[in-house]
């Protein structure tokens, strides 16, 4: 009886190990896919936020350039509009 158990374990162990290894790599692959999707979502959101911030900074730079270059510019009025 013990010999039969050893024979069964001998032939089934490599099969079970192969199944466990394939399940593990499938799990790792799915996990990496999910991680890549999350990174893409994060990068997409950051890009939109950065574009908005760049546009805001461009507008502010244009106002400051007008203040510096225009000699007839009413400085007090523009500064109060910025605040």
C-alpha positions in Angstrom: 0.0 0.0 0.0 2.8 2.4 0.9 4.5 1.6 -2.4 1.4 2.6 -4.3 1.3 5.9 -2.5 4.9 6.6 -3.4 4.3 5.8 -7.0 1.2 8.1 -7.1 3.2 10.9 -5.4 6.1 10.5 -7.7 4.0 10.9 -10.8 1.6 13.5 -9.5 4.1 15.8 -7.9 5.6 17.2 -11.1 2.1 17.7 -12.5 1.0 19.6 -9.4 4.1 21.6 -9.3 3.6 22.5 -13.0 0.0 23.6 -12.3 1.1 25.7 -9.4 3.8 27.4 -11.4 1.5 28.2 -14.3 -1.1 29.6 -12.0 1.6 31.8 -10.3 2.8 33.2 -13.6 -0.7 33.8 -14.8 -1.5 35.7 -11.5 1.7 37.8 -11.9 0.8 38.6 -15.5 -2.7 39.8 -14.5 -1.3 41.8 -11.7 1.2 43.5 -14.0 -1.6 44.3 -16.4 -3.6 45.9 -13.7 -0.6 47.9 -12.5 0.0 49.2 -16.0 -3.6 50.3 -16.4 -3.4 52.2 -13.1 -0.2 53.9 -14.1 -1.8 55.0 -17.4 -4.8 56.4 -15.6 -2.5 58.3 -13.2 -0.3 59.6 -16.0 -3.4 60.7 -17.9 -4.8 62.7 -15.0 -1.4 64.3 -14.2 -1.1 65.4 -17.8 -4.4 67.2 -17.8 -3.7 68.9 -14.5 -0.2 69.9 -15.7 -1.7 71.4 -18.9 -4.2 73.5 -16.9 -1.4 74.7 -14.7 0.8 75.6 -17.6 -2.1 77.6 -19.2 -2.7 79.5 -15.9 1.0 80.3 -15.7 1.1 81.5 -19.3 -1.8 83.9 -18.6 -0.1 85.2 -15.5 3.2 85.7 -17.4 1.4 87.6 -20.2 -0.1 90.0 -17.5 3.3 90.5 -15.9 5.0 91.1 -19.3 2.4 93.8 -20.0 3.0 95.4 -16.7 6.8 95.6 -17.3 6.7 96.7 -21.0 3.8 99.2 -21.1 4.8 102.6 -19.8 1.2 103.9 -19.7 0.1 101.0 -17.7 -1.9 101.7 -14.5 0.0 99.4 -12.1 -2.3 99.8 -9.1 -5.3 98.8 -11.2 -3.8 95.6 -12.6 -2.3 94.5 -9.3 -5.7 94.8 -7.7 -7.2 92.8 -10.5 -4.6 90.0 -9.9 -5.5 89.7 -6.2 
